[in-house]
Amino acid sequence: MTDSKSKSSNVVALKTAKKAEKCPICSKKTVERFAPFCSKRCSDLDLGKWLGEGYRIPSQEVAGFEESFEEED
């Protein structure tokens, strides 16, 4: 049997992502329960921005894209 403390040659240690230390909304210290935010309030404010389209992912519109759907009707 092999010693349980010795590492097998096929085991790779995973790197954990560095946790944010400051809340992206108010810059207070992050609380693990609400990570990456400091509180439920900041978490809800962020969700509200997403739902209210306050955040947007930029994209490039393709010319004639909408017209291609209208022609199929």
C-alpha positions as CSV (number, residue, x, y, z in Angstrom):
1,M,0.0,0.0,0.0
2,T,1.0,3.5,-0.6
3,D,1.2,6.2,2.1
4,S,-1.9,8.4,2.0
5,K,0.2,11.4,2.6
6,S,2.4,10.9,-0.5
7,K,1.1,12.5,-3.8
8,S,0.5,10.4,-6.8
9,S,2.4,11.4,-10.0
10,N,-0.9,12.0,-11.9
11,V,-2.4,14.3,-9.3
12,V,-2.3,18.0,-10.3
13,A,-2.8,20.7,-7.7
14,L,-5.5,23.1,-8.6
15,K,-4.9,26.8,-8.4
16,T,-7.7,28.6,-6.6
17,A,-8.9,31.9,-8.0
18,K,-8.0,34.9,-5.9
19,K,-11.1,36.1,-4.1
20,A,-12.0,39.8,-4.4
21,E,-11.0,41.6,-1.3
22,K,-13.2,44.6,-1.9
23,C,-16.9,44.9,-2.8
24,P,-17.3,46.1,-6.5
25,I,-20.2,48.3,-5.5
26,C,-19.0,50.1,-2.3
27,S,-15.4,49.0,-1.9
28,K,-15.9,47.7,1.6
29,K,-14.3,44.4,2.6
30,T,-15.9,41.3,1.0
31,V,-17.9,39.0,3.3
32,E,-17.7,35.3,2.3
33,R,-21.4,34.8,2.6
34,F,-22.2,37.5,0.0
35,A,-19.0,37.1,-2.1
36,P,-17.9,39.0,-4.0
37,F,-20.0,41.6,-2.3
38,C,-19.9,42.9,1.3
39,S,-23.7,42.6,2.0
40,K,-27.1,41.5,0.7
41,R,-27.8,45.1,-0.2
42,C,-24.8,45.4,-2.5
43,S,-25.6,42.0,-4.0
44,D,-29.2,43.2,-4.7
45,L,-28.0,46.5,-6.2
46,D,-25.8,44.6,-8.6
47,L,-28.6,42.2,-9.6
48,G,-30.9,45.2,-10.1
49,K,-28.3,46.7,-12.5
50,W,-28.3,43.5,-14.5
51,L,-32.1,43.2,-14.6
52,G,-32.5,46.9,-15.4
53,E,-30.0,46.6,-18.3
54,G,-27.6,48.8,-16.5
55,Y,-24.8,46.5,-17.5
56,R,-24.4,45.5,-21.2
57,I,-22.1,43.2,-23.1
58,P,-20.9,45.0,-26.2
59,S,-21.6,43.3,-29.5
60,Q,-21.3,44.1,-33.2
61,E,-24.6,44.1,-35.1
62,V,-24.6,42.3,-38.4
63,A,-26.1,44.3,-41.3
64,G,-29.4,42.7,-42.5
65,F,-29.7,40.3,-39.5
66,E,-33.2,41.4,-38.5
67,E,-34.4,41.5,-42.1
68,S,-33.5,37.9,-42.6
69,F,-36.0,36.9,-40.0
70,E,-38.8,39.1,-41.5
71,E,-38.4,37.5,-45.0
72,E,-39.1,34.0,-43.6
73,D,-42.7,34.9,-42.6
